[in-house]
Amino acid sequence: MLKPNLELILSQKKQEGLMLDLNDRKVKLTKTNLAIALGVVKQQITMWCTGAAYPRPETMFKLAKILGVKVDDLYTLEETEEELQQEREEIEKRLKEKEEEAKRRKQAYRLAKQIQEGEVDE
């Protein structure tokens, strides 16, 4: 699950005094001004901050550039214990399937070798 860091980044950038270039003039960093710079509505910024929605990839890159951060900084991947357990179970299942497939191949190889050596009737 992606956890948004945008609210924290906005707060830090405001404290640093980041100004936005908007219509050939410098303006304070606010959600409204950021929305204008990105060509979206303010509510969209709020939804990105809460994780209710996510920006399009091209918007995410533009957002990161405006804020002077990496795209990776905008969100943190957080997996719940339930998600981790489900992932472990899926890995175990795939591993068992691979082990069974390897066992069948090994048996088929032995049988083919025995047939080739004339030890077993076809």
CNS distance restraints for C-alpha pairs under 8 A (distance, minus, plus):
assign (resid   1 and name CA) (resid  77 and name CA) 5.70 0.50 0.50
assign (resid   1 and name CA) (resid  78 and name CA) 5.19 0.50 0.50
assign (resid   1 and name CA) (resid  79 and name CA) 5.66 0.50 0.50
assign (resid   1 and name CA) (resid  80 and name CA) 7.77 0.50 0.50
assign (resid   2 and name CA) (resid  51 and name CA) 7.61 0.50 0.50
assign (resid   2 and name CA) (resid  75 and name CA) 6.00 0.50 0.50
assign (resid   2 and name CA) (resid  76 and name CA) 5.60 0.50 0.50
assign (resid   2 and name CA) (resid  77 and name CA) 4.66 0.50 0.50
assign (resid   2 and name CA) (resid  78 and name CA) 5.96 0.50 0.50
assign (resid   3 and name CA) (resid  51 and name CA) 6.67 0.50 0.50
assign (resid   3 and name CA) (resid  75 and name CA) 5.42 0.50 0.50
assign (resid   3 and name CA) (resid  76 and name CA) 5.05 0.50 0.50
assign (resid   3 and name CA) (resid  77 and name CA) 6.17 0.50 0.50
assign (resid   3 and name CA) (resid  78 and name CA) 6.45 0.50 0.50
assign (resid   4 and name CA) (resid  48 and name CA) 7.07 0.50 0.50
assign (resid   4 and name CA) (resid  49 and name CA) 5.90 0.50 0.50
assign (resid   4 and name CA) (resid  50 and name CA) 6.62 0.50 0.50
assign (resid   4 and name CA) (resid  51 and name CA) 5.78 0.50 0.50
assign (resid   4 and name CA) (resid  74 and name CA) 6.17 0.50 0.50
assign (resid   4 and name CA) (resid  75 and name CA) 4.49 0.50 0.50
assign (resid   4 and name CA) (resid  76 and name CA) 6.45 0.50 0.50
assign (resid   5 and name CA) (resid   9 and name CA) 6.23 0.50 0.50
assign (resid   5 and name CA) (resid  49 and name CA) 7.07 0.50 0.50
assign (resid   5 and name CA) (resid  73 and name CA) 7.07 0.50 0.50
assign (resid   5 and name CA) (resid  74 and name CA) 5.15 0.50 0.50
assign (resid   5 and name CA) (resid  75 and name CA) 5.24 0.50 0.50
assign (resid   5 and name CA) (resid  76 and name CA) 7.00 0.50 0.50
assign (resid   6 and name CA) (resid  10 and name CA) 5.98 0.50 0.50
assign (resid   6 and name CA) (resid  48 and name CA) 7.30 0.50 0.50
assign (resid   6 and name CA) (resid  49 and name CA) 5.26 0.50 0.50
assign (resid   6 and name CA) (resid  74 and name CA) 5.57 0.50 0.50
assign (resid   6 and name CA) (resid  75 and name CA) 7.37 0.50 0.50
assign (resid   7 and name CA) (resid  11 and name CA) 6.19 0.50 0.50
assign (resid   7 and name CA) (resid  49 and name CA) 5.35 0.50 0.50
assign (resid   8 and name CA) (resid  12 and name CA) 6.21 0.50 0.50
assign (resid   9 and name CA) (resid  13 and name CA) 6.04 0.50 0.50
assign (resid   9 and name CA) (resid  67 and name CA) 7.95 0.50 0.50
assign (resid   9 and name CA) (resid  74 and name CA) 7.69 0.50 0.50
assign (resid  10 and name CA) (resid  14 and name CA) 6.05 0.50 0.50
assign (resid  10 and name CA) (resid  29 and name CA) 7.76 0.50 0.50
assign (resid  10 and name CA) (resid  67 and name CA) 7.88 0.50 0.50
assign (resid  11 and name CA) (resid  15 and name CA) 6.32 0.50 0.50
assign (resid  12 and name CA) (resid  16 and name CA) 6.25 0.50 0.50
assign (resid  13 and name CA) (resid  17 and name CA) 6.26 0.50 0.50
assign (resid  13 and name CA) (resid  18 and name CA) 5.44 0.50 0.50
assign (resid  13 and name CA) (resid  29 and name CA) 7.72 0.50 0.50
assign (resid  13 and name CA) (resid  67 and name CA) 7.25 0.50 0.50
assign (resid  14 and name CA) (resid  18 and name CA) 5.71 0.50 0.50
assign (resid  14 and name CA) (resid  28 and name CA) 7.85 0.50 0.50
assign (resid  14 and name CA) (resid  29 and name CA) 6.10 0.50 0.50
assign (resid  17 and name CA) (resid  28 and name CA) 7.74 0.50 0.50
assign (resid  17 and name CA) (resid  29 and name CA) 7.93 0.50 0.50
assign (resid  18 and name CA) (resid  28 and name CA) 6.99 0.50 0.50
assign (resid  18 and name CA) (resid  29 and name CA) 6.26 0.50 0.50
assign (resid  19 and name CA) (resid  26 and name CA) 5.77 0.50 0.50
assign (resid  19 and name CA) (resid  27 and name CA) 5.39 0.50 0.50
assign (resid  19 and name CA) (resid  28 and name CA) 4.92 0.50 0.50
assign (resid  19 and name CA) (resid  29 and name CA) 5.60 0.50 0.50
assign (resid  20 and name CA) (resid  25 and name CA) 7.98 0.50 0.50
assign (resid  20 and name CA) (resid  26 and name CA) 5.41 0.50 0.50
assign (resid  20 and name CA) (resid  27 and name CA) 5.21 0.50 0.50
assign (resid  20 and name CA) (resid  28 and name CA) 6.23 0.50 0.50
assign (resid  20 and name CA) (resid  29 and name CA) 6.06 0.50 0.50
assign (resid  20 and name CA) (resid  33 and name CA) 7.64 0.50 0.50
assign (resid  20 and name CA) (resid  34 and name CA) 7.65 0.50 0.50
assign (resid  20 and name CA) (resid  37 and name CA) 7.96 0.50 0.50
assign (resid  20 and name CA) (resid  66 and name CA) 7.58 0.50 0.50
assign (resid  21 and name CA) (resid  25 and name CA) 5.56 0.50 0.50
assign (resid  21 and name CA) (resid  26 and name CA) 4.80 0.50 0.50
assign (resid  21 and name CA) (resid  27 and name CA) 6.50 0.50 0.50
assign (resid  21 and name CA) (resid  37 and name CA) 7.97 0.50 0.50
assign (resid  22 and name CA) (resid  26 and name CA) 6.14 0.50 0.50
assign (resid  22 and name CA) (resid  27 and name CA) 6.60 0.50 0.50
assign (resid  22 and name CA) (resid  33 and name CA) 7.74 0.50 0.50
assign (resid  22 and name CA) (resid  36 and name CA) 7.98 0.50 0.50
assign (resid  22 and name CA) (resid  37 and name CA) 6.42 0.50 0.50
assign (resid  27 and name CA) (resid  33 and name CA) 7.44 0.50 0.50
assign (resid  28 and name CA) (resid  33 and name CA) 7.40 0.50 0.50
assign (resid  29 and name CA) (resid  33 and name CA) 6.29 0.50 0.50
assign (resid  29 and name CA) (resid  34 and name CA) 6.55 0.50 0.50
assign (resid  30 and name CA) (resid  34 and name CA) 5.97 0.50 0.50
assign (resid  31 and name CA) (resid  35 and name CA) 5.95 0.50 0.50
assign (resid  31 and name CA) (resid  42 and name CA) 5.93 0.50 0.50
assign (resid  31 and name CA) (resid  45 and name CA) 6.40 0.50 0.50
assign (resid  31 and name CA) (resid  46 and name CA) 7.61 0.50 0.50
assign (resid  32 and name CA) (resid  36 and name CA) 6.31 0.50 0.50
assign (resid  32 and name CA) (resid  41 and name CA) 7.53 0.50 0.50
assign (resid  32 and name CA) (resid  42 and name CA) 5.14 0.50 0.50
assign (resid  33 and name CA) (resid  37 and name CA) 6.20 0.50 0.50
assign (resid  34 and name CA) (resid  38 and name CA) 6.20 0.50 0.50
assign (resid  34 and name CA) (resid  42 and name CA) 7.89 0.50 0.50
assign (resid  34 and name CA) (resid  45 and name CA) 7.93 0.50 0.50
assign (resid  35 and name CA) (resid  39 and name CA) 5.87 0.50 0.50
assign (resid  35 and name CA) (resid  40 and name CA) 4.96 0.50 0.50
assign (resid  35 and name CA) (resid  41 and name CA) 5.46 0.50 0.50
assign (resid  35 and name CA) (resid  42 and name CA) 5.24 0.50 0.50
assign (resid  35 and name CA) (resid  44 and name CA) 7.65 0.50 0.50
assign (resid  35 and name CA) (resid  45 and name CA) 6.47 0.50 0.50
assign (resid  36 and name CA) (resid  40 and name CA) 6.19 0.50 0.50
assign (resid  36 and name CA) (resid  41 and name CA) 7.12 0.50 0.50
assign (resid  36 and name CA) (resid  42 and name CA) 7.92 0.50 0.50
assign (resid  38 and name CA) (resid  59 and name CA) 7.11 0.50 0.50
assign (resid  38 and name CA) (resid  62 and name CA) 7.39 0.50 0.50
assign (resid  38 and name CA) (resid  63 and name CA) 7.18 0.50 0.50
assign (resid  40 and name CA) (resid  44 and name CA) 6.51 0.50 0.50
assign (resid  40 and name CA) (resid  45 and name CA) 7.80 0.50 0.50
assign (resid  41 and name CA) (resid  45 and name CA) 7.13 0.50 0.50
assign (resid  42 and name CA) (resid  46 and name CA) 6.54 0.50 0.50
assign (resid  43 and name CA) (resid  47 and name CA) 6.19 0.50 0.50
assign (resid  44 and name CA) (resid  48 and name CA) 6.24 0.50 0.50
assign (resid  44 and name CA) (resid  53 and name CA) 7.65 0.50 0.50
assign (resid  45 and name CA) (resid  49 and name CA) 6.24 0.50 0.50
assign (resid  46 and name CA) (resid  50 and name CA) 6.39 0.50 0.50
assign (resid  47 and name CA) (resid  51 and name CA) 5.96 0.50 0.50
assign (resid  47 and name CA) (resid  52 and name CA) 4.90 0.50 0.50
assign (resid  47 and name CA) (resid  53 and name CA) 5.30 0.50 0.50
assign (resid  47 and name CA) (resid  54 and name CA) 7.52 0.50 0.50
assign (resid  48 and name CA) (resid  52 and name CA) 6.26 0.50 0.50
assign (resid  48 and name CA) (resid  53 and name CA) 5.23 0.50 0.50
assign (resid  48 and name CA) (resid  54 and name CA) 5.31 0.50 0.50
assign (resid  48 and name CA) (resid  55 and name CA) 6.77 0.50 0.50
assign (resid  55 and name CA) (resid  59 and name CA) 5.79 0.50 0.50
assign (resid  55 and name CA) (resid  60 and name CA) 5.61 0.50 0.50
assign (resid  56 and name CA) (resid  60 and name CA) 6.05 0.50 0.50
assign (resid  57 and name CA) (resid  61 and name CA) 6.38 0.50 0.50
assign (resid  58 and name CA) (resid  62 and name CA) 6.36 0.50 0.50
assign (resid  59 and name CA) (resid  63 and name CA) 5.94 0.50 0.50
assign (resid  60 and name CA) (resid  64 and name CA) 6.13 0.50 0.50
assign (resid  60 and name CA) (resid  71 and name CA) 6.60 0.50 0.50
assign (resid  61 and name CA) (resid  65 and name CA) 6.18 0.50 0.50
assign (resid  61 and name CA) (resid  71 and name CA) 6.02 0.50 0.50
assign (resid  62 and name CA) (resid  66 and name CA) 6.18 0.50 0.50
assign (resid  63 and name CA) (resid  67 and name CA) 6.22 0.50 0.50
assign (resid  64 and name CA) (resid  68 and name CA) 5.86 0.50 0.50
assign (resid  64 and name CA) (resid  69 and name CA) 5.03 0.50 0.50
assign (resid  64 and name CA) (resid  70 and name CA) 5.67 0.50 0.50
assign (resid  64 and name CA) (resid  71 and name CA) 5.35 0.50 0.50
assign (resid  64 and name CA) (resid  74 and name CA) 7.27 0.50 0.50
assign (resid  65 and name CA) (resid  69 and name CA) 6.34 0.50 0.50
assign (resid  65 and name CA) (resid  70 and name CA) 7.45 0.50 0.50
assign (resid  69 and name CA) (resid  73 and name CA) 6.35 0.50 0.50
assign (resid  69 and name CA) (resid  74 and name CA) 7.78 0.50 0.50
assign (resid  70 and name CA) (resid  74 and name CA) 7.28 0.50 0.50
assign (resid  71 and name CA) (resid  75 and name CA) 7.81 0.50 0.50
assign (resid  72 and name CA) (resid  76 and name CA) 7.45 0.50 0.50
assign (resid  79 and name CA) (resid  83 and name CA) 5.87 0.50 0.50
assign (resid  79 and name CA) (resid  84 and name CA) 6.35 0.50 0.50
assign (resid  80 and name CA) (resid  84 and name CA) 6.26 0.50 0.50
assign (resid  81 and name CA) (resid  85 and name CA) 6.04 0.50 0.50
assign (resid  82 and name CA) (resid  86 and name CA) 6.15 0.50 0.50
assign (resid  83 and name CA) (resid  87 and name CA) 6.15 0.50 0.50
assign (resid  84 and name CA) (resid  88 and name CA) 6.18 0.50 0.50
assign (resid  85 and name CA) (resid  89 and name CA) 6.20 0.50 0.50
assign (resid  86 and name CA) (resid  90 and name CA) 6.23 0.50 0.50
assign (resid  87 and name CA) (resid  91 and name CA) 6.22 0.50 0.50
assign (resid  88 and name CA) (resid  92 and name CA) 6.16 0.50 0.50
assign (resid  89 and name CA) (resid  93 and name CA) 6.10 0.50 0.50
assign (resid  90 and name CA) (resid  94 and name CA) 6.22 0.50 0.50
assign (resid  91 and name CA) (resid  95 and name CA) 6.08 0.50 0.50
assign (resid  92 and name CA) (resid  96 and name CA) 6.19 0.50 0.50
assign (resid  93 and name CA) (resid  97 and name CA) 6.24 0.50 0.50
assign (resid  94 and name CA) (resid  98 and name CA) 6.14 0.50 0.50
assign (resid  95 and name CA) (resid  99 and name CA) 6.13 0.50 0.50
assign (resid  96 and name CA) (resid 100 and name CA) 6.12 0.50 0.50
assign (resid  97 and name CA) (resid 101 and name CA) 6.11 0.50 0.50
assign (resid  98 and name CA) (resid 102 and name CA) 6.10 0.50 0.50
assign (resid  99 and name CA) (resid 103 and name CA) 6.16 0.50 0.50
assign (resid 100 and name CA) (resid 104 and name CA) 6.23 0.50 0.50
assign (resid 101 and name CA) (resid 105 and name CA) 6.20 0.50 0.50
assign (resid 102 and name CA) (resid 106 and name CA) 6.10 0.50 0.50
assign (resid 103 and name CA) (resid 107 and name CA) 6.25 0.50 0.50
assign (resid 104 and name CA) (resid 108 and name CA) 6.10 0.50 0.50
assign (resid 105 and name CA) (resid 109 and name CA) 6.00 0.50 0.50
assign (resid 106 and name CA) (resid 110 and name CA) 6.21 0.50 0.50
assign (resid 107 and name CA) (resid 111 and name CA) 6.16 0.50 0.50
assign (resid 108 and name CA) (resid 112 and name CA) 6.05 0.50 0.50
assign (resid 109 and name CA) (resid 113 and name CA) 6.09 0.50 0.50
assign (resid 110 and name CA) (resid 114 and name CA) 6.13 0.50 0.50
assign (resid 111 and name CA) (resid 115 and name CA) 6.14 0.50 0.50
assign (resid 111 and name CA) (resid 120 and name CA) 7.90 0.50 0.50
assign (resid 112 and name CA) (resid 116 and name CA) 6.08 0.50 0.50
assign (resid 113 and name CA) (resid 117 and name CA) 6.14 0.50 0.50
assign (resid 114 and name CA) (resid 118 and name CA) 6.09 0.50 0.50
assign (resid 114 and name CA) (resid 119 and name CA) 5.05 0.50 0.50
assign (resid 114 and name CA) (resid 120 and name CA) 5.77 0.50 0.50
assign (resid 115 and name CA) (resid 119 and name CA) 5.84 0.50 0.50
assign (resid 115 and name CA) (resid 120 and name CA) 5.07 0.50 0.50
assign (resid 115 and name CA) (resid 121 and name CA) 6.62 0.50 0.50
assign (resid 115 and name CA) (resid 122 and name CA) 6.64 0.50 0.50
